[in-house]
């Protein structure tokens, strides 16, 4: 049973629906598994819960990526 975990910044529900659909389809096509066996977990993190280069995300300027 494939389990996919995605860590990302918050996204629109429709975007997550589409991504989950495409990931599931990829497993079906490549591994020959059933759609029902594929699980996708989204873990969304806001700027107060991550840091890059020692600086909290919420303190970074837009575009610093």
C-alpha positions, -999 to 999 in steps of 0.1 A, spaced: 0 0 0 17 32 -11 17 61 14 28 95 2 34 123 27 36 159 14 50 187 35 41 221 21 28 255 28 -10 258 29 -27 254 -5 -62 256 -18 -83 225 -13 -89 221 -51 -51 221 -57 -47 193 -31 -75 174 -47 -58 176 -81 -24 167 -68 -38 137 -49 -56 125 -81 -24 128 -101 -2 111 -75 -27 83 -73 -28 79 -110 10 77 -112 10 48 -88 -17 30 -107 2 35 -140 37 28 -127 32 2 -100 0 -13 -113 -16 -9 -79 -53 -1 -72 -64 34 -66 -79 23 -33 -45 13 -20 -29 47 -25 -29 71 5 -18 107 3 -12 128 35 -8 165 34 11 182 62 8 219 59 32 242 78 28 279 83 56 304 86 57 302 124 66 265 122 96 264 99 129 281 94 154 285 66 190 296 70 184 302 107 155 326 101 119 318 109 96 317 79 73 344 93 102 368 96 115 363 60 107 388 33 84 377 5 104 362 -24 132 350 -2 120 314 -7 
